[in-house]
Amino acid sequence: MAKRYNQVASLVDNTKVYTPEEATKLVVETAKAKFDETIELHVKLGVDGSQADQQVRGTVVLPAGTGKKVRILVIAKGPNADLATKLGAEFVGAEDVVAKIMGGWLDFDVCITTPDMMGVVGRAAKVLGPKGLMPNPKSGTVTTNIEKAINDVRAGKVEYRLDKNNIVHCPIGKASFGAEKLLQNYQAIIGALTAAKPASSKGTYFRSISLSSTMGPGIKVQG
């Protein structure tokens, strides 16, 4: 493994900051594992996430999709539950599924619910929150429009938000996408982050940007 990593790392000039076009081509070249590696974007922002007015969080639909099979859980009742089942959500339930979650069940990737069910979903907040699975109106996962929420997820919607170091980590697809589709997704996320810049943020907003594959080295990208 070390030999393979060293071979692909030698393709990257650590002293160079690449254009987005160069970086997306290079990240595909460095994805040499025996599986289809995920390509990740890492962006350090010039904000202070501990301040409420400098939080950066939102969603964006990647034009080329995510390349990942997403398992959707919908917590709803009545017609909304019936609609979720009709639209092919992998799991649909109400109090029963919340009880399963509180027991440790987390075999899903996205949780969508309706506003009237948030009191029930809130019981599992301590389980869902740390895993980044808690439904949130800002991410479109607490909504009365179940159909749109499911379709957006299927279309490649991803959520971005700051970590404790003011860095956004976001997948932009798979190595098999090729450079052109990865560039489209890269530009979509950078555009969303630009639009989400807090008014109170001063100085340089994009402090550093890098791309990497699951098993590959980081590649610096021009901001």
Backbone as JSON, one array per atom type, in Angstrom:
{
  "sequence": "MAKRYNQVASLVDNTKVYTPEEATKLVVETAKAKFDETIELHVKLGVDGSQADQQVRGTVVLPAGTGKKVRILVIAKGPNADLATKLGAEFVGAEDVVAKIMGGWLDFDVCITTPDMMGVVGRAAKVLGPKGLMPNPKSGTVTTNIEKAINDVRAGKVEYRLDKNNIVHCPIGKASFGAEKLLQNYQAIIGALTAAKPASSKGTYFRSISLSSTMGPGIKVQG",
  "N": [[0.82, -1.21, 0.0], [1.94, 1.23, 0.81], [3.87, 1.54, -1.14], [2.3, 1.84, -3.44], [0.97, 4.22, -2.79], [3.11, 6.02, -2.68], [3.87, 6.0, -5.33], [1.68, 7.2, -6.66], [1.64, 9.61, -5.32], [3.92, 10.8, -6.24], [3.14, 11.93, -8.57], [2.08, 14.33, -7.99], [2.85, 17.71, -7.54], [3.83, 19.17, -4.75], [4.48, 21.79, -4.31], [3.05, 23.3, -5.97], [0.11, 25.1, -6.93], [-2.75, 24.08, -8.32], [-4.85, 24.7, -11.22], [-8.49, 24.47, -11.22], [-9.25, 22.84, -13.39], [-6.85, 21.45, -14.0], [-6.49, 20.16, -11.56], [-8.72, 18.45, -11.24], [-8.28, 16.64, -13.31], [-5.84, 15.56, -12.47], [-6.49, 14.41, -10.01], [-8.01, 12.25, -10.75], [-6.09, 10.74, -12.05], [-4.53, 9.99, -9.89], [-6.1, 8.25, -8.52], [-5.85, 5.19, -7.97], [-6.65, 2.86, -6.74], [-8.14, -0.43, -6.2], [-10.83, -0.18, -6.16], [-13.66, 1.96, -6.92], [-12.77, 5.01, -6.28], [-13.86, 7.59, -4.03], [-14.05, 11.06, -4.66], [-12.97, 13.79, -2.88], [-13.66, 17.11, -1.8], [-12.03, 19.69, -0.09], [-12.34, 22.54, 1.78], [-11.02, 25.28, 3.3], [-12.32, 27.89, 5.09], [-12.39, 31.46, 5.54], [-13.73, 32.16, 8.06], [-15.4, 32.34, 11.25], [-16.66, 29.79, 12.7], [-17.72, 29.48, 15.22], [-19.2, 31.63, 15.74], [-22.5, 32.7, 15.5], [-23.38, 34.21, 13.32], [-21.62, 33.61, 11.37], [-21.82, 31.11, 10.39], [-21.62, 28.57, 7.95], [-23.59, 26.8, 5.95], [-25.46, 24.54, 4.02], [-27.15, 23.25, 1.08], [-26.52, 21.61, -2.05], [-27.29, 20.65, -5.35], [-25.56, 18.35, -7.11], [-24.53, 18.6, -10.42], [-23.63, 16.39, -11.89], [-24.35, 14.34, -10.31], [-23.8, 12.09, -7.46], [-22.77, 9.58, -7.63], [-23.23, 7.65, -5.83], [-25.16, 5.14, -4.25], [-27.88, 6.05, -2.51], [-29.4, 5.56, 0.56], [-32.58, 6.13, 1.61], [-34.41, 7.28, 4.36], [-37.66, 7.9, 5.36], [-39.53, 9.6, 7.67], [-42.69, 9.66, 8.47], [-46.3, 10.06, 8.35], [-49.53, 8.78, 7.26], [-50.75, 10.13, 4.16], [-48.26, 11.21, 3.32], [-46.43, 9.26, 4.09], [-47.33, 7.17, 2.52], [-46.79, 8.25, -0.01], [-43.99, 8.45, 0.08], [-43.3, 5.77, 0.12], [-44.29, 4.99, -2.38], [-42.6, 6.46, -4.02], [-40.27, 5.14, -3.73], [-38.61, 5.24, -1.45], [-36.22, 3.81, 0.69], [-36.73, 3.14, 3.35], [-39.55, 3.58, 5.41], [-41.4, 5.01, 8.0], [-42.64, 5.65, 11.37], [-43.14, 6.31, 14.68], [-42.23, 3.76, 15.23], [-39.87, 3.38, 13.71], [-38.28, 5.37, 14.75], [-37.89, 4.4, 17.31], [-36.31, 2.19, 16.66], [-34.01, 3.51, 15.75], [-33.17, 4.76, 18.1], [-32.37, 2.54, 19.36], [-30.06, 1.99, 18.12], [-30.02, 1.51, 15.37], [-28.9, 2.45, 12.22], [-28.9, 2.23, 9.44], [-29.05, 3.86, 7.06], [-28.74, 6.66, 4.78], [-29.73, 9.23, 4.47], [-32.1, 11.15, 6.22], [-35.39, 12.04, 6.04], [-38.11, 14.09, 6.97], [-41.41, 15.21, 8.03], [-42.66, 18.42, 9.14], [-44.57, 18.07, 11.23], [-43.76, 15.76, 12.44], [-41.48, 16.23, 13.84], [-41.36, 16.39, 16.6], [-41.46, 13.74, 17.37], [-39.21, 12.7, 16.01], [-37.26, 14.15, 17.29], [-36.74, 12.77, 19.63], [-34.75, 11.02, 19.03], [-32.57, 12.58, 18.62], [-30.06, 12.7, 19.89], [-28.81, 10.51, 18.91], [-28.96, 10.73, 16.12], [-27.89, 13.3, 15.59], [-24.94, 13.43, 16.16], [-24.1, 11.83, 14.05], [-24.61, 13.26, 11.84], [-27.11, 13.03, 10.71], [-29.47, 14.13, 11.48], [-32.6, 15.45, 10.64], [-33.13, 18.62, 9.02], [-34.45, 21.85, 8.49], [-32.93, 23.66, 6.94], [-31.4, 22.07, 5.31], [-33.27, 20.98, 3.75], [-34.46, 18.67, 4.56], [-36.43, 18.59, 6.42], [-39.59, 18.94, 5.68], [-42.66, 19.77, 3.94], [-42.93, 18.95, 1.45], [-42.46, 16.12, 0.42], [-41.99, 14.7, -1.94], [-40.32, 16.39, -3.53], [-38.08, 16.52, -1.85], [-37.17, 13.85, -1.79], [-36.65, 13.46, -4.53], [-34.65, 15.37, -4.96], [-32.54, 14.34, -3.43], [-32.1, 11.93, -4.77], [-31.25, 13.03, -7.16], [-28.75, 13.93, -6.61], [-28.21, 15.63, -4.45], [-26.2, 17.19, -2.02], [-25.11, 17.92, 1.3], [-23.44, 20.66, 2.77], [-21.26, 21.83, 5.32], [-19.58, 23.63, 7.93], [-16.79, 22.23, 9.7], [-15.32, 21.83, 13.0], [-12.96, 23.11, 12.62], [-13.39, 25.05, 10.8], [-13.56, 24.1, 8.21], [-14.88, 22.88, 5.19], [-15.93, 19.78, 4.12], [-16.59, 17.84, 1.35], [-18.03, 15.43, -0.79], [-17.4, 15.06, -4.3], [-18.0, 13.27, -6.2], [-17.19, 10.22, -8.0], [-14.11, 8.58, -8.94], [-14.44, 7.35, -11.37], [-16.1, 9.04, -12.75], [-14.63, 10.79, -14.29], [-12.65, 13.64, -15.37], [-14.14, 15.83, -16.42], [-16.86, 15.72, -15.52], [-16.39, 15.72, -12.78], [-15.3, 18.25, -12.51], [-17.53, 19.83, -13.1], [-19.14, 19.3, -10.85], [-17.44, 20.19, -8.84], [-17.33, 22.95, -9.42], [-19.98, 23.6, -8.92], [-20.22, 23.27, -6.13], [-18.29, 25.1, -5.17], [-19.45, 27.41, -6.15], [-21.81, 27.45, -4.64], [-20.76, 27.74, -2.06], [-19.58, 30.24, -2.33], [-21.84, 31.84, -2.69], [-22.91, 31.51, -0.2], [-21.39, 32.99, 1.52], [-20.87, 34.59, 4.58], [-22.07, 37.82, 5.54], [-20.66, 39.04, 7.52], [-18.12, 38.06, 7.34], [-14.72, 38.73, 7.02], [-11.79, 39.72, 5.17], [-9.74, 37.25, 3.47], [-11.75, 34.86, 1.98], [-11.8, 32.21, 0.84], [-9.54, 30.29, 2.12], [-7.93, 28.01, 1.73], [-7.96, 25.39, -0.7], [-8.46, 22.04, -1.55], [-8.21, 18.89, -3.32], [-8.82, 15.39, -3.12], [-8.5, 11.85, -3.59], [-9.99, 8.84, -2.24], [-7.85, 7.18, -1.4], [-5.7, 8.65, -2.14], [-3.19, 11.36, -2.5], [-3.35, 14.79, -1.27], [-4.34, 17.53, -3.33], [-3.5, 20.72, -4.13], [-5.6, 23.49, -4.87], [-6.38, 26.31, -6.88], [-7.91, 29.22, -5.51]],
  "CA": [[0.0, 0.0, 0.0], [2.83, 2.39, 0.89], [4.51, 1.67, -2.44], [1.31, 2.4, -4.36], [0.74, 5.61, -2.43], [4.29, 6.8, -3.08], [3.85, 6.11, -6.78], [0.71, 8.21, -7.08], [2.03, 10.89, -4.72], [4.98, 11.39, -7.07], [2.5, 12.64, -9.67], [1.61, 15.62, -7.48], [3.86, 18.69, -7.13], [3.31, 19.8, -3.53], [4.79, 23.22, -4.3], [2.21, 23.93, -6.99], [-1.33, 25.23, -6.74], [-3.28, 23.75, -9.63], [-6.16, 25.22, -11.6], [-9.51, 23.43, -11.03], [-9.19, 21.91, -14.52], [-5.69, 20.59, -13.8], [-6.65, 19.37, -10.33], [-9.68, 17.36, -11.44], [-7.61, 15.64, -14.14], [-4.8, 14.91, -11.68], [-7.07, 13.58, -8.94], [-8.41, 11.01, -11.39], [-4.86, 10.0, -12.31], [-3.98, 9.47, -8.63], [-7.05, 7.29, -7.93], [-5.39, 3.92, -8.54], [-7.06, 1.73, -5.91], [-8.89, -1.46, -6.91], [-12.25, 0.16, -6.11], [-13.95, 3.28, -7.47], [-12.53, 5.93, -5.16], [-14.61, 8.83, -3.89], [-13.24, 12.27, -4.74], [-13.41, 14.72, -1.84], [-13.24, 18.51, -1.83], [-11.8, 20.22, 1.25], [-12.23, 23.99, 1.65], [-10.89, 26.02, 4.55], [-12.91, 29.21, 4.9], [-11.99, 32.54, 6.45], [-14.85, 32.5, 8.92], [-15.33, 31.79, 12.6], [-17.89, 29.02, 12.83], [-18.26, 29.55, 16.58], [-20.1, 32.78, 15.75], [-23.76, 32.33, 14.83], [-23.56, 34.93, 12.05], [-20.59, 33.19, 10.41], [-22.02, 29.72, 10.04], [-21.79, 28.29, 6.52], [-24.25, 25.5, 5.85], [-26.5, 24.53, 3.01], [-27.17, 22.09, 0.2], [-26.37, 21.88, -3.48], [-27.49, 19.48, -6.19], [-24.42, 18.19, -8.01], [-25.04, 18.38, -11.77], [-23.26, 15.05, -12.37], [-24.73, 13.36, -9.29], [-22.78, 11.71, -6.48], [-22.23, 8.25, -7.93], [-23.45, 6.8, -4.67], [-26.51, 4.69, -3.97], [-28.28, 6.67, -1.25], [-30.54, 4.91, 1.23], [-33.41, 7.2, 2.17], [-35.41, 7.0, 5.39], [-38.67, 8.95, 5.52], [-40.33, 9.47, 8.88], [-43.93, 10.38, 8.17], [-47.54, 9.28, 8.52], [-50.63, 9.04, 6.33], [-50.45, 10.29, 2.73], [-46.83, 11.44, 3.1], [-45.77, 7.96, 4.2], [-47.71, 6.42, 1.32], [-46.07, 8.85, -1.13], [-42.59, 8.08, 0.2], [-43.22, 4.37, -0.3], [-44.52, 4.98, -3.82], [-41.44, 7.04, -4.68], [-39.14, 4.23, -3.6], [-37.75, 5.41, -0.27], [-35.84, 2.49, 1.19], [-37.35, 2.89, 4.67], [-40.6, 4.53, 5.77], [-41.99, 4.66, 9.28], [-42.94, 6.76, 12.28], [-42.6, 6.02, 16.02], [-41.55, 2.47, 15.2], [-38.52, 3.51, 13.18], [-37.53, 6.19, 15.71], [-37.48, 3.47, 18.39], [-35.18, 1.41, 16.14], [-32.84, 4.4, 15.74], [-32.73, 4.92, 19.5], [-31.74, 1.27, 19.72], [-28.77, 1.89, 17.44], [-30.13, 1.24, 13.94], [-28.54, 3.61, 11.41], [-28.58, 1.71, 8.11], [-29.57, 4.75, 6.03], [-27.81, 7.75, 4.5], [-30.44, 10.5, 4.59], [-33.38, 11.06, 6.93], [-36.33, 13.11, 5.67], [-39.33, 14.03, 7.78], [-42.34, 16.33, 7.91], [-42.61, 19.25, 10.35], [-45.42, 17.55, 12.3], [-43.12, 14.59, 13.06], [-40.21, 16.61, 14.47], [-41.43, 16.06, 18.02], [-41.11, 12.32, 17.48], [-37.81, 12.55, 15.56], [-36.39, 14.76, 18.29], [-36.37, 11.79, 20.66], [-33.52, 10.35, 18.59], [-31.6, 13.61, 18.23], [-28.73, 12.4, 20.43], [-28.24, 9.46, 18.06], [-28.86, 11.23, 14.75], [-27.06, 14.5, 15.52], [-23.51, 13.18, 16.0], [-23.84, 11.14, 12.78], [-24.96, 14.16, 10.75], [-28.31, 12.5, 10.08], [-30.66, 14.79, 12.01], [-33.28, 16.29, 9.64], [-32.98, 20.06, 9.28], [-35.11, 22.63, 7.43], [-31.93, 24.3, 6.07], [-30.91, 21.1, 4.33], [-34.42, 20.51, 2.99], [-34.89, 17.34, 5.02], [-37.69, 18.78, 7.16], [-40.36, 19.59, 4.63], [-43.99, 19.25, 3.62], [-42.85, 18.48, 0.07], [-41.69, 14.88, 0.46], [-41.6, 14.32, -3.3], [-39.15, 17.18, -3.93], [-36.95, 16.15, -1.01], [-36.66, 12.56, -2.27], [-36.1, 13.64, -5.88], [-33.39, 16.12, -4.85], [-31.52, 13.4, -2.95], [-31.82, 11.02, -5.89], [-30.57, 13.77, -8.22], [-27.37, 14.2, -6.22], [-28.07, 16.72, -3.48], [-25.31, 16.97, -0.89], [-25.1, 18.98, 2.29], [-22.11, 21.13, 3.18], [-21.26, 22.64, 6.54], [-18.27, 23.77, 8.55], [-16.42, 21.43, 10.87], [-14.84, 22.68, 14.09], [-11.77, 23.84, 12.15], [-13.86, 25.95, 9.74], [-13.3, 23.45, 6.93], [-15.99, 22.16, 4.58], [-15.53, 18.55, 3.42], [-17.75, 17.46, 0.55], [-17.72, 14.56, -1.93], [-17.81, 15.62, -5.59], [-18.25, 12.18, -7.13], [-16.31, 9.06, -8.04], [-13.02, 8.68, -9.91], [-14.95, 6.89, -12.66], [-16.81, 10.13, -13.42], [-13.75, 11.5, -15.2], [-12.35, 15.01, -14.97], [-15.13, 16.81, -16.84], [-18.0, 15.69, -14.6], [-15.9, 16.15, -11.46], [-15.15, 19.71, -12.57], [-18.88, 20.39, -13.0], [-19.57, 19.2, -9.45], [-16.55, 21.1, -8.1], [-17.78, 24.33, -9.65], [-21.29, 23.77, -8.27], [-20.02, 23.44, -4.69], [-17.6, 26.38, -4.96], [-20.45, 28.45, -6.38], [-22.71, 27.47, -3.49], [-20.02, 28.31, -0.93], [-19.43, 31.67, -2.6], [-23.14, 32.47, -2.42], [-23.21, 31.37, 1.23], [-20.43, 33.77, 2.31], [-21.53, 35.46, 5.55], [-21.8, 39.25, 5.38], [-19.72, 39.45, 8.57], [-16.8, 37.49, 7.07], [-13.77, 39.73, 6.53], [-10.52, 39.17, 4.69], [-9.8, 36.2, 2.46], [-12.81, 33.89, 2.28], [-11.27, 30.89, 0.53], [-8.17, 30.24, 2.65], [-7.25, 26.94, 1.01], [-8.83, 24.41, -1.36], [-7.73, 20.86, -2.03], [-8.94, 17.71, -3.75], [-8.13, 14.13, -2.89], [-9.27, 10.62, -3.72], [-10.05, 8.1, -0.98], [-6.54, 6.65, -1.04], [-4.67, 9.45, -2.8], [-2.66, 12.54, -1.84], [-4.07, 16.05, -1.46], [-3.92, 18.35, -4.46], [-3.89, 22.1, -3.87], [-6.36, 24.08, -5.97], [-6.49, 27.76, -6.84], [-9.19, 29.71, -5.01]],
  "C": [[0.86, 1.26, 0.0], [3.5, 2.63, -0.46], [3.56, 2.3, -3.45], [1.08, 3.87, -4.09], [1.91, 6.48, -2.89], [4.32, 7.01, -4.59], [2.88, 7.19, -7.24], [1.06, 9.58, -6.52], [3.1, 11.59, -5.56], [4.41, 12.15, -8.26], [2.1, 14.07, -9.29], [2.79, 16.49, -7.04], [3.32, 19.46, -5.93], [3.6, 21.29, -3.45], [3.87, 24.0, -5.24], [0.75, 24.0, -6.55], [-1.97, 25.11, -8.12], [-4.59, 24.5, -9.94], [-7.2, 24.12, -11.35], [-9.49, 22.39, -12.16], [-8.03, 20.93, -14.37], [-5.9, 19.64, -12.63], [-7.61, 18.21, -10.53], [-9.09, 16.26, -12.34], [-6.61, 14.84, -13.31], [-5.38, 14.0, -10.6], [-7.57, 12.25, -9.5], [-7.19, 10.12, -11.64], [-4.3, 9.36, -11.04], [-4.91, 8.47, -7.95], [-6.79, 5.91, -8.54], [-5.77, 2.7, -7.7], [-7.9, 0.75, -6.75], [-10.41, -1.25, -6.84], [-12.42, 1.58, -6.66], [-13.88, 4.31, -6.35], [-13.45, 7.15, -5.21], [-13.65, 10.01, -3.96], [-13.82, 13.29, -3.77], [-12.83, 16.11, -2.07], [-13.13, 19.01, -0.39], [-11.53, 21.72, 1.12], [-12.14, 24.63, 3.03], [-11.34, 27.45, 4.3], [-12.44, 30.21, 5.94], [-13.17, 33.03, 7.25], [-14.59, 31.93, 10.31], [-16.65, 31.1, 12.88], [-18.48, 29.03, 14.22], [-19.22, 30.73, 16.73], [-21.34, 32.45, 14.92], [-23.91, 32.98, 13.47], [-22.48, 34.57, 11.03], [-20.67, 31.7, 10.1], [-22.2, 29.59, 8.52], [-22.35, 26.88, 6.41], [-25.33, 25.58, 4.79], [-26.46, 23.25, 2.19], [-26.96, 22.53, -1.23], [-26.61, 20.57, -4.22], [-26.34, 19.4, -7.18], [-24.92, 17.84, -9.41], [-24.74, 16.99, -12.32], [-23.62, 13.97, -11.36], [-23.57, 13.04, -8.35], [-22.12, 10.37, -6.8], [-22.45, 7.25, -6.82], [-24.91, 6.4, -4.56], [-26.89, 5.19, -2.58], [-29.51, 5.99, -0.69], [-31.33, 5.97, 2.0], [-34.39, 6.64, 3.2], [-36.37, 8.17, 5.45], [-39.49, 8.64, 6.76], [-41.58, 10.32, 8.7], [-45.12, 9.45, 8.4], [-48.52, 9.62, 7.4], [-50.18, 9.16, 4.88], [-48.97, 10.5, 2.43], [-46.04, 10.13, 3.17], [-46.07, 7.12, 2.97], [-46.94, 6.92, 0.1], [-44.6, 8.44, -1.11], [-42.36, 6.63, -0.25], [-43.36, 4.26, -1.82], [-43.3, 5.47, -4.58], [-40.16, 6.22, -4.48], [-38.19, 4.49, -2.46], [-37.47, 4.04, 0.34], [-36.52, 2.13, 2.5], [-38.39, 3.98, 4.94], [-41.21, 4.08, 7.09], [-42.26, 5.89, 10.12], [-42.31, 6.44, 13.65], [-41.81, 4.72, 16.04], [-40.1, 2.59, 14.75], [-37.66, 4.4, 14.09], [-37.05, 5.32, 16.88], [-36.3, 2.62, 17.94], [-33.89, 2.24, 16.15], [-32.29, 4.56, 17.15], [-32.07, 3.66, 20.02], [-30.44, 1.03, 18.98], [-28.82, 1.62, 15.95], [-29.87, 2.51, 13.14], [-28.19, 3.2, 9.98], [-29.23, 2.54, 7.0], [-28.6, 5.92, 5.9], [-28.43, 9.13, 4.67], [-31.76, 10.25, 5.3], [-34.21, 12.29, 6.58], [-37.58, 12.97, 6.53], [-40.19, 15.25, 7.52], [-42.33, 17.13, 9.21], [-43.42, 18.69, 11.52], [-44.82, 16.37, 13.03], [-41.86, 14.95, 13.83], [-40.21, 16.34, 15.97], [-41.04, 14.62, 18.28], [-39.64, 12.1, 17.13], [-36.84, 13.09, 16.6], [-35.96, 13.82, 19.4], [-35.04, 11.11, 20.32], [-32.41, 11.33, 18.23], [-30.18, 13.29, 18.7], [-28.03, 11.3, 19.63], [-27.98, 10.01, 16.66], [-27.88, 12.4, 14.62], [-25.59, 14.23, 15.29], [-23.14, 12.5, 14.68], [-24.16, 12.03, 11.57], [-26.22, 13.76, 10.02], [-29.6, 13.18, 10.57], [-31.31, 15.66, 10.94], [-33.22, 17.76, 10.04], [-33.66, 20.84, 8.15], [-34.11, 23.25, 6.45], [-31.4, 23.35, 5.01], [-32.05, 20.5, 3.5], [-34.93, 19.16, 3.41], [-36.01, 17.4, 6.05], [-38.58, 19.59, 6.24], [-41.75, 18.99, 4.5], [-44.01, 18.68, 2.2], [-41.94, 17.25, 0.01], [-41.18, 14.49, -0.93], [-40.35, 15.07, -3.74], [-37.91, 16.76, -3.14], [-36.32, 14.83, -1.49], [-36.0, 12.71, -3.64], [-34.77, 14.39, -5.86], [-32.25, 15.19, -4.39], [-31.12, 12.45, -4.06], [-31.01, 11.72, -6.99], [-29.12, 14.12, -7.87], [-27.2, 15.37, -5.27], [-27.14, 16.32, -2.35], [-25.38, 18.17, 0.05], [-23.66, 19.37, 2.59], [-22.26, 21.94, 4.46], [-19.85, 22.64, 7.12], [-18.03, 22.7, 9.61], [-15.83, 22.37, 11.92], [-13.61, 23.48, 13.73], [-12.1, 24.78, 11.0], [-13.51, 25.43, 8.35], [-14.58, 22.75, 6.46], [-15.42, 20.96, 3.83], [-16.75, 18.07, 2.64], [-17.33, 16.54, -0.6], [-18.19, 15.21, -3.23], [-18.01, 14.52, -6.64], [-17.25, 11.05, -6.99], [-15.23, 9.26, -9.11], [-13.5, 8.3, -11.31], [-15.73, 7.95, -13.42], [-15.96, 10.74, -14.53], [-13.66, 12.96, -14.83], [-13.47, 16.0, -15.28], [-16.32, 16.87, -15.88], [-17.59, 16.12, -13.19], [-15.75, 17.66, -11.41], [-16.52, 20.39, -12.45], [-19.35, 20.41, -11.54], [-18.73, 20.13, -8.57], [-17.06, 22.53, -8.22], [-19.12, 24.61, -8.97], [-21.12, 24.03, -6.78], [-19.32, 24.77, -4.4], [-18.57, 27.54, -5.17], [-21.4, 28.59, -5.2], [-22.02, 28.09, -2.27], [-19.82, 29.81, -1.1], [-20.71, 32.41, -2.27], [-23.48, 32.47, -0.94], [-22.27, 32.2, 2.12], [-21.16, 34.7, 3.27], [-21.13, 36.92, 5.35], [-20.75, 39.73, 6.37], [-18.31, 38.9, 8.37], [-15.89, 38.54, 6.45], [-12.49, 39.04, 6.05], [-10.74, 38.09, 3.64], [-10.81, 35.14, 2.86], [-12.33, 32.46, 2.03], [-9.81, 30.83, 0.95], [-7.35, 29.15, 1.95], [-8.29, 25.97, 0.44], [-7.97, 23.23, -1.79], [-8.7, 19.76, -2.44], [-8.14, 16.48, -3.4], [-9.07, 12.97, -3.19], [-9.19, 9.88, -2.39], [-8.66, 7.67, -0.49], [-5.38, 7.49, -1.56], [-4.23, 10.67, -2.01], [-3.53, 13.77, -2.09], [-3.47, 16.83, -2.6], [-4.42, 19.77, -4.21], [-4.53, 22.73, -5.1], [-6.44, 25.6, -5.78], [-7.87, 28.2, -6.36], [-9.81, 30.73, -5.94]]
}
